[in-house]
Amino acid sequence: MTADRAPYACDPELSRGRRHDEPPSRTRSPFRRDCDRVIHSTAFRRLKHKTQVFVFHEGDHYRTRLTHSLEVAQIARAIARQLRLDEDLTEALALAHDLGHPPFGHAGERALDACLRDHGGFDHNAQSLRVVTALEHRYPTFDGLNLSWETLEGIVKHNGPLIERDGTPLGHYRERGVPLGIVEFNRDFDLDLWSFASLEAQVAGIADDIAYDAHDIDDGLRAGLFRLDDLREIPLLAEMLAAIDARYPHLDPVRRAAELVRELISCLIGAAVGEAQRRLERLQPRSAAEVRGANEAMIAFPPEIAAAEKMIKRFLWTRMYRAERVMTVMRDAETVVTELFQRYCDDPGALPPDWLPACGPIAECEADRLRRIRNFIAGMTDPYALTEHRRLFDTTPDLR
């Protein structure tokens, strides 16, 4: 353990290792190596053309999955530095957390989930795990990126445990169970699905929320879905706007909005760090293992900020995500994904040759075909999905 790393941080020298043995890097820690592998992956580059909220040709200044991931990484590193965590592991998790998202944001995910309802559904965390353990083909002796146990754990569990110790599913997995892809991988490389993840993973999770809140306000304002002063209905933001107006009484709207976004990010980071310090002081963990075995997350917002953050999410849900302009485009996007899925099911020959199933018994062939279709569509960028749709159908939505 280095002098500047907290005792409860993940120590790369104590990593539980990789699924496939490899000689260590001469110049990088295991976690730095993981981060670099994510950055150089094909799936990471594809995030450039995957929707965050607005599809790619709505404008050059809106966030994409790639810019979102970079903002999450910046916020996560800022928190990790203050808590003396391993910044390389934190960054790797922040950059990898959305690798499994399909095209067209949550609309694409809803469509794929509906298409696969009778076959376990679609879960982007399970798909992220699949990307880094199987779908990337960059190395001569194994599929995937062969990331460390700590990185894989964080990808799967950054939002908390998936099961109770007795195997009972938790959270949104209660209804449909833990995705089969996670269950099957866990049998071979146990990720302790019952425990909390490392502090680094928990930081990546809360950084995702902070980035969403801040940049979706910014993008919503840019799109004209609401005005800056509409945000005054949220007391926390009203206080921030009042302070900004007192300090800069003649600020133009663009700079006023940018100042609000900066203030919000700083506020949420400070609140998360302060609450983490209080919880860590109470628990007094002496290792990352004790953090995992705690009965609550160590990274969270204090109650008053958690309430304000929920108000921000409710505002964005009604004024942005469910806005008719956005919903019209997203309904068309769902149609594109659904029609592609159905066409590939009806006509497997429409898939590129590399994605055609190698049929054995009928049941196995059917399952393999559905897996390949899921993986193929989930890996698509927005423009590639539209190109494929135009190839296979007479009319394709414009998505504007």
Phi, psi and omega in degrees: 000124179286160186296328184268000178261133181294153181296336181269001177281160173287131180258118181300334179288344180251019180303147177283001172094191184243158180297321178248126182297136175220150173295144180294156175289145179284339190235351186230148173289162178304323183284325175295322179297318177300314182300315180296322179295321177297313182299324183272001182284154176295320182299324179294317179297325181295339180299340179302327184244032174245138185297140163266290171237315182259134182294163197301327185264014172290334181163157184281345190262353178281154180292147168246176176299329180290309181293326175300313181298323178294321178292321176300317181297319180297315180293318181297318178297321180299318179290315181301322181296318181291330180266002178062045177264178177280111185289330180294314178295318179301315180294318179302317181291321179296319182286333185266350194294338182248015183298335183269001181290137177281180177294159174065031172059219183291338176296316177296323179293318178299317182295313179296321179297318179293319179298327185257017186306320182275005182227035175095354179073189179233133180227123188289334175293318176296323179291323176300317177298318180298320180300312188276350180249347185216319193276336174282131181238082186237351188236150189286336189243002179202157172272158181080193183257354180053053180284163181291161179305317184295324179288317178297318177303315183292325177298319184279324192243018185294343176260009177121175179300151179264335183219160167286170178299332180274004177095357179293126180298149181244163173059222183286358175272355181300319187285316188246357179085165178292136181306141184302323180300322177289317181300313182294317179296321183296331177296328184268331185214084192299120181260013180052062185297346182275344187258163169293157177276178178298164175300323180300319178290319178297323177295317178300323179295314181286331176295326176300314178297316181298315180297316178305307184302312186288309186282339175285329170298314181299312181292323178296321176294315180299325181280352181075022180282339174201167180258159181303317183287345173297334182288352179294345177291348174261111187309319181300316181287328176298318178296318180296317180295321178298318179293320178296316181294326178289325182279324182230078190294340183241031183287138179288159187302322182295313180289327178296317178295317179298322179293322177296316180299317178297315180298319181295314179300314181298318180298313183290323175297312180300319180294318180295318179296314181299316180293322177298317180297320178295316181290322178293324177297323180289317183281324183055052181290141180255002181198166175295329179297323179290329174295316180296327183273001180294161180266008175206160174293146176270339181253116182197169173272149171296159189307317184291324178284324176300320179295317179295322180294324175295323178296321177298315180296321178295319178300312181295326179298313184280323187267343185236295187297326181258010176297142186301323179299317180288317183296324179299314179294318183291326175297319177295322179295319177300321178298318179301311182295316181297316181292323176298314181301313182295321180296316179295326177292316183287328184223081182305334178294347177285344176288150172301151184308322182295341184256002179289137180288147173266099192286137169240235173302150187303312182298317179295321180297318180297314180297318179295320180297316180295321178298316181294319178297315177303311183294323180295312181291318181299330180279349183292147165275168177304306183296326179292321178299319179291322177297315177298319181296318179296327179293327189256345184230156182287325180231142180228133179301149180280335179058048174236000000 
